[in-house]
Amino acid sequence: MSTTSASHHGQASDMFDSYVPDGMDYAVCSIKHGDTTQAITVFTPHGLNCAVDYLREFRGEIESAIAALVDLGAVEE
């Protein structure tokens, strides 16, 4: 995969979407603005195991950030 960076200022109106096309070995995860225009898309095109590993690492970083914010006083679900 090529190295790409993106920046997005998250807003309460953001929408999240993910899908795995039928019979394909990749996943697409996206953040859309409230008006459904694309803000960020994560595309994992290098095979089933690579896609899963990438998304697991991504999930781990999100969970780590959530835990740190909860430690700072954010309300837990």
C-alpha positions, 0 to 999 in steps of 0.5 A: 500500500502507498503511504497516504495521510489525511486529516479530518476534524470530526463532527457529531454529524459524521457518519461511518460506513464499512463494507466488504464487497461480495466475494472480494478480499478487501474492506472499505471503511469510510467517514462521511460528512453529514451531507454524505460527502467523503471525508476519509476512506480506508481501503485495504487492497492487499488480500484477506489477511492483510486487510484483517491485520490492518483493520485490527491494528486500526481498531487497536489504536481507536480503542487505545484513544478511547481508553485515554479519553475515558481516563481523562474523564470522558463518559463511558458507554 
